[in-house]
Each structure stands twice: as C-alpha cells, then as structure tokens.
Amino acid sequence: MAGLVPAIAHRSVPLLMAGTSPAMTWGGVCGRLTCGVDDQGMRGGWVYIMANRPFGTLYVGVTNDLARRAWEHRTGIGGRFTSRYRLGMLVYSEWHGEIGRAIQRETSIKRWPRQWKLNLIETQNPQWRDLFETLLA
C-alpha cells in the first residue's frame, strides 16, 4: 500500500475533486492533469493563493506543479496551516518561467496587506470560483 494517500477521517467537509478519493495515488490523479511542465518542457513555478471561502482565510504558496500542490491542499496533506483552516479552494495562480522569480513574487505577496491580496484575487477571479476544476479541463 506504499504510495497511497491516507484517508482523512477528521474532515467533516470533503474537499476532494470529483472522481478521486483520499486513497488514490497522486499518479492516478496526475494522469488526468498537466503536471508542472510548460509547452517547451521547461521548469518554472506557480505562485498561488488558497482560501477556505470567499474573502476567508488565505494562504500564499509557490510550487513547480500547481495541480499536484492544489490536490495536496484539498486532501489535507498540504501542510498544517492549510489543513487546520481547510484551505481547499484554489482562487489565484500565476506562472513564472523561472522558479526563482516565482519565489520572489510569493515572498512579495506574503508581505502585502490583506486588502492587496484580495484585490489581486478579484482581478483574476471576481466570482471566487475554485480554479482547481479548470486544471482538469
């Protein structure tokens, strides 16, 4: 059973994407997604913001594989903060061709006042839709 994601029994509100389960391996999910490589096969990075509800608690992160990282947050294995506050909605993302630039941008956004972060989300996602579903398209 190595490589399986453990079931999250303490979670009362499921945050799983359609057609998956907490026991599904990431490889099974990743087969349905484009995982972390741009059109030229280059590695860059994504800056993203997770939320638990519109205008709720926010988490700013950086990753080279947005689909995998968002899935980890949604299933509760993405870290203590996102698990504690149930931050399962991907509400903002931006691609950077170089991971170093993505890390700089993440650091910058983390230092912003909350209202600036809300404004940033509103420019890309005014309805506060969960953008994870768009990764499946």
N, C-alpha and C positions, 0 to 999 in steps of 0.2 A: 504493500500500500504506500510505499515511498513516493513522494512527489504529489500526493493529494493534499488539497487544502482542507484543513479541519473544519468541521461544521461549527457554526457559531450558535450555541444554544441559548445564550443570554440575550440575544437580539430579538425584541418583540416586533419590530417593523422590518420586514425583509427588504434588503437593498440590492437584490440580485437582478441581473439583467435577464430578460426573457430567454428561456431555453437553457439556462445554466443552473447549477446547484453549487453549494459551497464545497462539495466533494469533487467537483470537476477539476481536472488539472488545467493549469494556465495554457498548456499546449493545445488542449481541446478548444478552448475559447479563442486563442490566438489564431487558430486556423480560419476563423470567420472574420478576422480583422487584419488591417495593415499594421504591422507591429514595428514602429520605430525607425524605419529607413525611408529616406526621401526618394524621389524619382531617379536620382543618379546613384543610389546606393550609399550615400554619404551619411555619416552620423552627425547629428546636430542635437538640439534639445528643445523641449517644450517647457514653457512657463505656463502654469495652470492654477486655477482657483477652484477649490471645492467648497460647497456650502451644504447646510442641512435643510435650509428652506430659503425662500426669497427674503433677502435682507437679514438673514440669520447669521450664525457663526461662520467665519471664513477661514480658509487655510490656503496659503500660497505655497506652491512647491515647484520643483523642476525635475525633469526626467528625460531620458532619451527614448522612452517608449510610453507614450501617453495612454494608449489603450490598456496596456498591462497595469500601469500605475493606477489609473482610474478604477480598473476592475479590483485591484487590491484594496483600495479605499472602500469601494462598495461592499466588499465581502468581509470587511472588518480586519483585514490583515495589513492594512496600510500604515499602521502606526498608532501609538497610544492616543494622541490628540484627536485624530480623525475618527478613531473607534469610539472614544469617550463621547464625543459630540455628534456622532452618527453623520459625519460629513460624506454623504454618498452622492451628491449632485455635482457633476462637472459643469460649472457655469461660465468658465472663461478659459481660453487657451490661445497661445501664440507660439509660432515656430521660429526658431533661430537656427541658422545654418551651422553655427559653431556652438558647442556646449558651453564654452567659456562665456560667451555673450549671454546665453540663457541664464547662467548662474548669476552674472552681474545684474541682469534685469530682475531676476527673482529677489535678490538682495535689496535692490532699489525699491521694488513694490512692497516688500515686507516693512520697509521704513516709512511708507506713505501713511498719512492719516486714513482712517476707515472710510471717510466720505470719498476720497480719491479712488479707493478700490471699488466702492460701489459704483461710482461714475464710470470707471473702466469697464466693469461688467455690463452696465446699462448700454454702453456704446455698441458692444458686440451682441448682447443677449438681453434686449429690453423686456422680454417675457419671462426671463429666468427659467428657460427650459433646461432640462437635463441634456447636455450636449453629448453625453456618452452614447446615446442612441444614434447620433449622427455618425459616430465612429463605426457603427455596424453597417452603414449603407455602402 
